[in-house]
Protein backbone atom coordinates (compact mmCIF):
# COMPACT_ATOMS: atom_id res chain seq x y z
CA UNK A 1 0.00 0.00 0.00
CA UNK A 2 1.49 3.34 -1.04
CA UNK A 3 0.71 6.44 0.99
CA UNK A 4 0.11 9.58 -1.04
CA UNK A 5 1.59 8.10 -4.17
CA UNK A 6 -0.41 10.75 -5.98
CA UNK A 7 1.10 13.64 -4.03
CA UNK A 8 3.60 14.14 -6.80
CA UNK A 9 0.74 14.11 -9.31
CA UNK A 10 -1.46 16.65 -7.49
CA UNK A 11 -0.23 19.49 -9.66
CA UNK A 12 -1.84 17.85 -12.69
CA UNK A 13 -5.18 17.74 -10.86
CA UNK A 14 -4.81 21.35 -9.77
CA UNK A 15 -4.40 22.52 -13.35
CA UNK A 16 -7.74 21.09 -14.42
CA UNK A 17 -10.70 23.40 -14.73
CA UNK A 18 -13.75 22.29 -12.71
CA UNK A 19 -15.50 20.92 -15.79
CA UNK A 20 -12.43 18.98 -16.85
CA UNK A 21 -12.03 17.56 -13.36
CA UNK A 22 -15.60 16.29 -13.35
CA UNK A 23 -15.18 14.81 -16.81
CA UNK A 24 -12.01 13.03 -15.72
CA UNK A 25 -13.84 11.64 -12.69
CA UNK A 26 -16.60 10.34 -14.92
CA UNK A 27 -14.03 8.67 -17.18
CA UNK A 28 -12.35 7.14 -14.18
CA UNK A 29 -15.67 5.82 -12.93
CA UNK A 30 -16.25 4.08 -16.28
CA UNK A 31 -12.70 2.70 -16.41
CA UNK A 32 -12.56 1.45 -12.81
CA UNK A 33 -15.62 -0.72 -12.33
CA UNK A 34 -14.50 -2.96 -9.51
CA UNK A 35 -15.99 -5.56 -7.28
CA UNK A 36 -17.37 -4.84 -3.84
CA UNK A 37 -14.35 -6.50 -2.23
CA UNK A 38 -11.88 -4.33 -4.12
CA UNK A 39 -13.85 -1.23 -3.19
CA UNK A 40 -13.66 -2.22 0.45
CA UNK A 41 -9.90 -2.65 0.18
CA UNK A 42 -9.59 0.78 -1.38
CA UNK A 43 -11.61 2.34 1.42
CA UNK A 44 -9.53 0.52 4.02
CA UNK A 45 -6.30 1.72 2.41
CA UNK A 46 -7.58 5.28 2.38
CA UNK A 47 -8.55 5.02 6.04
CA UNK A 48 -5.00 3.92 6.83
CA UNK A 49 -3.63 6.93 4.94
CA UNK A 50 -5.93 9.33 6.74
CA UNK A 51 -5.00 7.84 10.12
CA UNK A 52 -1.34 8.18 9.21
CA UNK A 53 -1.64 11.92 8.54
CA UNK A 54 -3.37 12.56 11.84
CA UNK A 55 -1.32 10.23 14.05
CA UNK A 56 2.15 11.58 13.43
CA UNK A 57 1.17 15.08 14.49
CA UNK A 58 0.18 14.49 18.07
CA UNK A 59 0.75 11.15 19.72
CA UNK A 60 3.90 12.23 21.59
CA UNK A 61 2.59 15.47 23.06
CA UNK A 62 -0.90 14.75 24.35
CA UNK A 63 0.06 13.23 27.71
CA UNK A 64 1.59 16.60 28.59
CA UNK A 65 -1.64 18.30 27.58
CA UNK A 66 -3.60 15.97 29.86
CA UNK A 67 -1.20 16.66 32.74
CA UNK A 68 -2.05 20.36 32.45
CA UNK A 69 -5.84 20.06 32.06
CA UNK A 70 -6.86 17.00 34.04
CA UNK A 71 -8.46 13.84 32.66
CA UNK A 72 -12.07 15.08 32.38
CA UNK A 73 -11.25 18.47 30.86
CA UNK A 74 -8.80 16.86 28.43
CA UNK A 75 -11.41 14.32 27.34
CA UNK A 76 -13.95 17.10 26.78
CA UNK A 77 -11.51 19.18 24.70
CA UNK A 78 -10.30 16.14 22.74
CA UNK A 79 -13.89 15.16 21.93
CA UNK A 80 -14.78 18.71 20.91
CA UNK A 81 -11.81 19.06 18.55
CA UNK A 82 -12.46 15.62 17.01
CA UNK A 83 -16.16 16.34 16.36
CA UNK A 84 -15.41 19.79 14.98
CA UNK A 85 -12.75 18.28 12.70
CA UNK A 86 -15.34 15.90 11.25
CA UNK A 87 -17.73 18.80 10.64
CA UNK A 88 -14.93 20.81 9.03
CA UNK A 89 -14.18 17.97 6.62
CA UNK A 90 -17.91 17.85 5.80
CA UNK A 91 -17.77 21.52 4.77
CA UNK A 92 -14.66 20.94 2.65
CA UNK A 93 -16.13 17.92 0.88
CA UNK A 94 -19.41 19.69 0.13
CA UNK A 95 -17.61 22.73 -1.27
CA UNK A 96 -15.33 20.49 -3.29
CA UNK A 97 -18.28 18.55 -4.68
CA UNK A 98 -20.00 21.70 -5.92
CA UNK A 99 -17.03 23.12 -7.87
CA UNK A 100 -15.24 19.85 -8.67
CA UNK A 101 -11.92 20.94 -7.14
CA UNK A 102 -9.63 18.55 -5.26
CA UNK A 103 -7.11 20.96 -3.71
CA UNK A 104 -7.34 23.16 -0.64
CA UNK A 105 -5.58 26.14 -2.22
CA UNK A 106 -7.79 26.00 -5.30
CA UNK A 107 -10.90 26.08 -3.12
CA UNK A 108 -9.52 29.30 -1.68
CA UNK A 109 -8.97 30.65 -5.18
CA UNK A 110 -12.50 29.69 -6.23
CA UNK A 111 -13.96 31.37 -3.14
CA UNK A 112 -11.90 34.57 -2.88
CA UNK A 113 -9.60 34.65 -5.89
CA UNK A 114 -5.85 35.16 -5.44
CA UNK A 115 -6.12 36.40 -1.80
CA UNK A 116 -7.97 33.19 -0.88
CA UNK A 117 -5.37 31.02 -2.56
CA UNK A 118 -2.53 32.93 -0.92
CA UNK A 119 -4.13 32.69 2.54
CA UNK A 120 -4.68 28.95 2.21
CA UNK A 121 -1.18 28.44 0.85
CA UNK A 122 0.41 30.41 3.68
CA UNK A 123 -1.59 28.50 6.33
CA UNK A 124 -0.64 25.14 4.79
CA UNK A 125 3.00 26.22 4.57
CA UNK A 126 3.11 27.32 8.21
CA UNK A 127 1.32 24.17 9.39
CA UNK A 128 3.68 21.87 7.55
CA UNK A 129 6.76 23.84 8.56
CA UNK A 130 5.59 23.41 12.15
CA UNK A 131 5.09 19.70 11.54
CA UNK A 132 8.54 19.27 10.01
CA UNK A 133 10.07 21.28 12.83
CA UNK A 134 8.41 19.07 15.43
CA UNK A 135 9.63 15.94 13.64
CA UNK A 136 13.19 17.20 13.45
CA UNK A 137 13.00 18.30 17.08
CA UNK A 138 12.18 14.69 17.94
CA UNK A 139 15.29 13.66 15.97
CA UNK A 140 17.33 16.26 17.86
CA UNK A 141 16.16 15.06 21.28
CA UNK A 142 15.84 11.31 20.73
CA UNK A 143 18.72 10.43 18.39
CA UNK A 144 21.43 11.30 20.96
CA UNK A 145 19.67 9.05 23.48
CA UNK A 146 19.67 6.16 21.00
CA UNK A 147 23.38 6.59 20.28
CA UNK A 148 24.06 6.93 24.00
CA UNK A 149 22.21 3.67 24.67
CA UNK A 150 24.11 1.73 21.99
CA UNK A 151 27.52 3.17 22.87
CA UNK A 152 26.92 3.15 26.64
CA UNK A 153 28.42 6.62 26.70
CA UNK A 154 28.41 8.75 29.81
CA UNK A 155 25.39 11.11 29.57
CA UNK A 156 27.48 13.95 30.97
CA UNK A 157 30.28 13.47 28.42
CA UNK A 158 30.72 16.31 25.93
CA UNK A 159 30.89 14.17 22.79
CA UNK A 160 30.06 15.60 19.37
CA UNK A 161 28.01 12.55 18.34
CA UNK A 162 25.74 13.09 21.33
CA UNK A 163 25.03 16.68 20.28
CA UNK A 164 21.49 16.83 18.87
CA UNK A 165 22.24 19.91 16.77
CA UNK A 166 24.96 18.11 14.83
CA UNK A 167 22.85 14.98 14.44
CA UNK A 168 19.78 16.76 13.10
CA UNK A 169 21.92 18.49 10.45
CA UNK A 170 23.51 15.17 9.45
CA UNK A 171 20.13 13.44 9.18
CA UNK A 172 18.73 16.34 7.15
CA UNK A 173 21.60 16.26 4.66
CA UNK A 174 22.14 12.51 4.50
CA UNK A 175 18.58 11.17 4.52
CA UNK A 176 15.88 13.82 4.24
CA UNK A 177 17.31 16.03 1.48
CA UNK A 178 17.89 13.22 -1.06
CA UNK A 179 14.31 11.99 -0.54
CA UNK A 180 12.94 15.53 -0.72
CA UNK A 181 14.66 16.05 -4.08
CA UNK A 182 12.69 13.22 -5.69
CA UNK A 183 10.12 14.37 -8.23
CA UNK A 184 7.53 11.88 -6.99
CA UNK A 185 7.21 10.02 -3.70
CA UNK A 186 7.22 6.52 -5.09
CA UNK A 187 9.13 5.07 -2.16
CA UNK A 188 6.26 5.38 0.31
CA UNK A 189 5.55 1.74 0.82
CA UNK A 190 6.24 1.95 4.54
CA UNK A 191 2.80 3.18 5.64
CA UNK A 192 1.92 -0.08 7.32
CA UNK A 193 5.29 -0.09 9.03
CA UNK A 194 4.65 3.34 10.47
CA UNK A 195 1.18 2.33 11.66
CA UNK A 196 2.83 -0.64 13.37
CA UNK A 197 5.40 1.61 15.05
CA UNK A 198 2.59 3.80 16.37
CA UNK A 199 0.85 0.75 17.79
CA UNK A 200 4.14 -0.40 19.35
CA UNK A 201 4.47 2.98 21.00
CA UNK A 202 0.84 2.89 22.07
CA UNK A 203 1.11 -0.56 23.61
CA UNK A 204 4.44 0.30 25.23
CA UNK A 205 2.90 3.28 27.00
CA UNK A 206 0.20 1.03 28.46
CA UNK A 207 2.68 -1.71 29.37
CA UNK A 208 5.10 0.71 31.03
CA UNK A 209 2.33 2.14 33.19
CA UNK A 210 2.27 -1.15 35.09
CA UNK A 211 6.07 -1.41 35.27
CA UNK A 212 6.98 2.01 36.64
CA UNK A 213 6.03 2.74 40.26
CA UNK A 214 5.20 6.19 41.52
CA UNK A 215 7.21 7.86 42.88
CA UNK A 216 9.51 6.47 40.22
CA UNK A 217 13.25 5.91 40.40
CA UNK A 218 15.22 8.71 38.82
CA UNK A 219 18.19 7.50 36.75
CA UNK A 220 21.56 8.82 37.90
CA UNK A 221 25.04 8.49 36.45
CA UNK A 222 27.31 5.58 37.37
CA UNK A 223 28.79 7.54 40.24
CA UNK A 224 25.31 7.89 41.75
CA UNK A 225 25.25 11.65 41.49
CA UNK A 226 21.80 13.16 41.55
CA UNK A 227 20.62 15.02 38.46
CA UNK A 228 18.52 18.08 39.15
CA UNK A 229 15.27 18.06 37.22
CA UNK A 230 13.39 20.90 35.59
CA UNK A 231 10.11 19.94 37.26
CA UNK A 232 9.84 20.47 41.05
CA UNK A 233 12.31 17.71 42.05
CA UNK A 234 14.44 18.97 44.90
CA UNK A 235 16.03 15.81 46.24
CA UNK A 236 17.85 15.68 49.58
CA UNK A 237 19.18 12.80 51.62
CA UNK A 238 16.02 12.91 53.75
CA UNK A 239 13.69 12.50 50.78
CA UNK A 240 15.47 10.11 48.44
CA UNK A 241 17.37 6.84 48.42
CA UNK A 242 20.02 5.72 45.97
CA UNK A 243 20.10 2.24 44.48
CA UNK A 244 21.75 0.83 41.33
CA UNK A 245 22.07 4.19 39.65
CA UNK A 246 18.50 5.21 40.44
CA UNK A 247 17.38 7.99 42.72
CA UNK A 248 14.20 6.82 44.43
CA UNK A 249 12.10 9.78 45.43
CA UNK A 250 10.14 9.22 48.63
CA UNK A 251 7.75 12.13 48.21
CA UNK A 252 4.64 10.76 46.49
CA UNK A 253 2.55 13.93 46.77
CA UNK A 254 2.40 14.24 42.98
CA UNK A 255 1.27 10.62 42.47
CA UNK A 256 -2.39 11.31 41.97
CA UNK A 257 -4.51 11.89 38.88
CA UNK A 258 -6.40 15.16 38.61
CA UNK A 259 -9.78 15.43 36.92
CA UNK A 260 -9.53 19.21 36.41
CA UNK A 261 -6.52 21.47 36.64
CA UNK A 262 -5.59 24.89 35.32
CA UNK A 263 -2.14 26.46 35.09
CA UNK A 264 -0.04 28.51 32.71
CA UNK A 265 0.60 25.47 30.51
CA UNK A 266 -3.13 24.79 30.01
CA UNK A 267 -3.03 27.50 27.34
CA UNK A 268 -1.14 25.07 25.07
CA UNK A 269 -3.79 22.34 25.22
CA UNK A 270 -6.11 23.49 22.44
CA UNK A 271 -3.21 24.35 20.09
CA UNK A 272 -1.66 20.92 20.71
CA UNK A 273 -5.02 19.21 20.06
CA UNK A 274 -5.66 21.29 16.94
CA UNK A 275 -2.14 20.52 15.73
CA UNK A 276 -2.78 16.81 16.31
CA UNK A 277 -5.99 16.71 14.22
CA UNK A 278 -4.97 18.80 11.21
CA UNK A 279 -5.29 16.54 8.18
CA UNK A 280 -7.51 18.81 6.10
CA UNK A 281 -5.11 19.93 3.34
CA UNK A 282 -4.58 16.30 2.31
CA UNK A 283 -8.19 15.13 2.61
CA UNK A 284 -9.06 16.32 -0.90
CA UNK A 285 -6.08 14.65 -2.63
CA UNK A 286 -6.92 11.43 -0.76
CA UNK A 287 -10.52 11.86 -1.96
CA UNK A 288 -9.30 11.31 -5.53
CA UNK A 289 -7.88 7.89 -4.60
CA UNK A 290 -11.27 6.42 -3.72
CA UNK A 291 -12.86 4.18 -6.30
CA UNK A 292 -16.08 5.86 -7.37
CA UNK A 293 -15.43 8.79 -5.02
CA UNK A 294 -18.48 10.23 -3.32
CA UNK A 295 -18.82 12.75 -0.54
CA UNK A 296 -20.56 10.21 1.67
CA UNK A 297 -17.82 7.60 1.30
CA UNK A 298 -15.02 10.09 1.95
CA UNK A 299 -16.85 11.45 4.99
CA UNK A 300 -17.16 7.87 6.26
CA UNK A 301 -13.41 7.37 5.75
CA UNK A 302 -12.61 10.60 7.57
CA UNK A 303 -14.98 9.94 10.47
CA UNK A 304 -13.64 6.42 10.99
CA UNK A 305 -10.02 7.63 10.82
CA UNK A 306 -10.65 10.37 13.35
CA UNK A 307 -12.51 7.95 15.64
CA UNK A 308 -9.63 5.47 15.62
CA UNK A 309 -7.07 8.18 16.31
CA UNK A 310 -9.31 9.79 18.93
CA UNK A 311 -9.31 6.49 20.80
CA UNK A 312 -5.57 6.01 20.45
CA UNK A 313 -4.84 9.59 21.45
CA UNK A 314 -6.94 9.36 24.60
CA UNK A 315 -5.59 6.01 25.77
CA UNK A 316 -1.94 6.89 25.01
CA UNK A 317 -2.32 10.25 26.78
CA UNK A 318 -4.15 8.65 29.71
CA UNK A 319 -1.61 5.92 30.40
CA UNK A 320 1.30 8.26 29.75
CA UNK A 321 -0.15 10.73 32.27
CA UNK A 322 -0.94 8.00 34.81
CA UNK A 323 2.69 6.90 34.60
CA UNK A 324 4.36 10.26 35.31
CA UNK A 325 1.46 12.43 36.54
CA UNK A 326 2.71 15.98 37.13
CA UNK A 327 6.21 15.13 35.89
CA UNK A 328 5.10 14.41 32.31
CA UNK A 329 7.27 16.26 29.80
CA UNK A 330 6.27 17.95 26.56
CA UNK A 331 7.53 14.96 24.56
CA UNK A 332 6.37 11.81 26.32
CA UNK A 333 9.00 9.46 24.95
CA UNK A 334 11.75 11.69 26.32
CA UNK A 335 10.33 11.33 29.83
CA UNK A 336 11.20 7.62 29.97
CA UNK A 337 14.92 8.39 29.71
CA UNK A 338 14.73 9.91 33.19
CA UNK A 339 14.09 6.41 34.57
CA UNK A 340 16.32 4.23 32.41
CA UNK A 341 17.89 5.55 29.19
CA UNK A 342 19.06 2.00 28.37
CA UNK A 343 15.63 0.32 28.58
CA UNK A 344 15.40 -2.11 25.64
CA UNK A 345 11.68 -1.65 24.94
CA UNK A 346 11.86 2.13 24.99
CA UNK A 347 14.98 1.98 22.81
CA UNK A 348 13.07 -0.06 20.21
CA UNK A 349 10.19 2.41 20.32
CA UNK A 350 12.65 5.29 19.91
CA UNK A 351 14.10 3.67 16.80
CA UNK A 352 10.62 3.13 15.35
CA UNK A 353 9.57 6.72 16.03
CA UNK A 354 12.86 8.12 14.71
CA UNK A 355 12.49 6.14 11.49
CA UNK A 356 8.90 7.26 11.08
CA UNK A 357 9.50 10.96 11.68
CA UNK A 358 12.65 11.04 9.54
CA UNK A 359 10.88 9.48 6.55
CA UNK A 360 7.85 11.68 7.11
CA UNK A 361 9.65 15.01 6.70
CA UNK A 362 9.97 14.61 2.87
CA UNK A 363 6.26 13.75 2.70
CA UNK A 364 5.30 16.92 4.51
CA UNK A 365 7.77 18.98 2.47
CA UNK A 366 6.01 18.04 -0.77
CA UNK A 367 2.71 19.86 -0.04
CA UNK A 368 4.68 22.89 1.21
CA UNK A 369 6.56 23.01 -2.08
CA UNK A 370 3.28 22.47 -3.93
CA UNK A 371 1.68 25.38 -2.05
CA UNK A 372 4.66 27.65 -2.82
CA UNK A 373 4.52 26.68 -6.47
CA UNK A 374 0.78 27.38 -6.53
CA UNK A 375 1.26 30.77 -4.92
CA UNK A 376 4.25 32.04 -6.90
CA UNK A 377 4.84 29.78 -9.93
CA UNK A 378 1.35 28.56 -10.89
CA UNK A 379 1.79 29.38 -14.57
CA UNK A 380 5.27 27.85 -14.91
CA UNK A 381 6.21 24.29 -15.76
CA UNK A 382 8.32 22.00 -13.61
CA UNK A 383 11.90 23.21 -13.14
CA UNK A 384 14.59 21.17 -11.38
CA UNK A 385 16.52 24.22 -10.17
CA UNK A 386 13.41 25.63 -8.51
CA UNK A 387 12.51 22.19 -7.18
CA UNK A 388 15.93 21.80 -5.50
CA UNK A 389 16.15 25.41 -4.30
CA UNK A 390 12.82 25.25 -2.47
CA UNK A 391 13.77 22.00 -0.72
CA UNK A 392 17.21 23.28 0.36
CA UNK A 393 15.80 26.61 1.56
CA UNK A 394 13.00 24.97 3.54
CA UNK A 395 15.28 22.43 5.21
CA UNK A 396 17.86 25.09 6.06
CA UNK A 397 15.21 27.31 7.66
CA UNK A 398 13.66 24.43 9.59
CA UNK A 399 17.05 23.26 10.87
CA UNK A 400 17.78 26.75 12.17
CA UNK A 401 14.38 26.83 13.84
CA UNK A 402 14.96 23.45 15.49
CA UNK A 403 18.48 24.31 16.65
CA UNK A 404 17.54 27.62 18.22
CA UNK A 405 14.03 26.80 19.49
CA UNK A 406 14.12 26.29 23.29
CA UNK A 407 11.61 23.42 23.26
CA UNK A 408 9.03 21.64 21.15
CA UNK A 409 6.15 23.15 23.12
CA UNK A 410 6.68 26.56 21.52
CA UNK A 411 6.42 25.03 18.04
CA UNK A 412 3.22 23.16 18.93
CA UNK A 413 1.77 26.25 20.58
CA UNK A 414 2.35 28.87 17.89
CA UNK A 415 1.50 26.69 14.89
CA UNK A 416 -1.46 25.16 16.70
CA UNK A 417 -2.77 28.62 17.61
CA UNK A 418 -2.40 30.20 14.16
CA UNK A 419 -2.47 27.96 11.10
CA UNK A 420 -4.39 25.07 12.67
CA UNK A 421 -7.54 27.13 13.53
CA UNK A 422 -7.43 28.56 9.99
CA UNK A 423 -7.22 25.14 8.32
CA UNK A 424 -9.74 23.42 10.62
CA UNK A 425 -12.27 26.14 11.46
CA UNK A 426 -12.04 29.41 9.57
CA UNK A 427 -11.18 28.53 5.96
CA UNK A 428 -13.55 25.54 5.48
CA UNK A 429 -16.42 27.61 6.87
CA UNK A 430 -15.86 30.75 4.81
CA UNK A 431 -15.10 28.72 1.67
CA UNK A 432 -18.39 26.89 2.19
CA UNK A 433 -20.34 30.13 2.68
CA UNK A 434 -18.81 31.67 -0.43
CA UNK A 435 -18.88 28.63 -2.76
CA UNK A 436 -22.31 27.13 -2.06
CA UNK A 437 -24.77 29.08 -4.27
CA UNK A 438 -27.31 31.28 -2.52
CA UNK A 439 -30.01 29.69 -4.63
CA UNK A 440 -29.16 26.34 -3.06
CA UNK A 441 -28.58 27.61 0.48
CA UNK A 442 -29.50 31.24 1.30
CA UNK A 443 -27.36 33.15 3.79
CA UNK A 444 -30.05 32.81 6.45
CA UNK A 445 -30.24 29.03 6.03
CA UNK A 446 -29.25 26.87 9.00
CA UNK A 447 -26.18 25.27 7.29
CA UNK A 448 -24.66 28.67 6.47
CA UNK A 449 -25.48 30.09 9.89
CA UNK A 450 -23.73 27.10 11.46
CA UNK A 451 -20.77 27.59 9.14
CA UNK A 452 -20.54 31.27 10.13
CA UNK A 453 -20.63 30.32 13.83
CA UNK A 454 -17.96 27.70 13.13
CA UNK A 455 -15.68 30.33 11.59
CA UNK A 456 -16.32 32.63 14.55
CA UNK A 457 -15.40 29.82 16.92
CA UNK A 458 -12.09 29.42 15.10
CA UNK A 459 -11.34 33.11 15.48
CA UNK A 460 -12.12 32.92 19.21
CA UNK A 461 -9.86 29.87 19.63
CA UNK A 462 -7.04 31.63 17.79
CA UNK A 463 -7.27 34.85 19.80
CA UNK A 464 -7.60 33.06 23.15
CA UNK A 465 -4.76 30.64 22.50
CA UNK A 466 -2.37 33.28 21.23
CA UNK A 467 -3.22 35.60 24.12
CA UNK A 468 -2.59 32.95 26.76
CA UNK A 469 0.64 31.79 25.10
CA UNK A 470 1.98 35.35 24.84
CA UNK A 471 1.06 35.97 28.49
CA UNK A 472 2.86 32.75 29.44
CA UNK A 473 5.97 33.84 27.53
CA UNK A 474 6.02 37.36 28.94
CA UNK A 475 5.64 36.12 32.52
CA UNK A 476 8.49 33.67 31.97
CA UNK A 477 6.52 30.71 33.35
CA UNK A 478 6.78 28.48 30.29
CA UNK A 479 8.03 25.04 31.11
CA UNK A 480 10.86 23.96 28.98
CA UNK A 481 9.83 20.45 29.08
CA UNK A 482 12.83 19.20 30.76
CA UNK A 483 15.72 18.02 28.83
CA UNK A 484 15.27 19.48 25.40
DAUR-V36317 format. One record per helix or strand. SS is the DSSP state (@ for helix, = for strand). FROM is the first residue (numbers start at 1). LEN is the number of residues. Records with the same first field share a line. If there is no record, write none. Layout:
BEGIN
SS=FROM-LEN / FROM-LEN
END
This chain:
BEGIN
@=7-8 / 18-14 / 36-23 / 62-6 / 71-29 / 104-9 / 114-38 / 160-3 / 164-17 / 191-19 / 264-14 / 280-8 / 295-33 / 332-4 / 337-4 / 344-33 / 384-21 / 408-28 / 446-30
==217-3 / 240-4 / 246-4
END
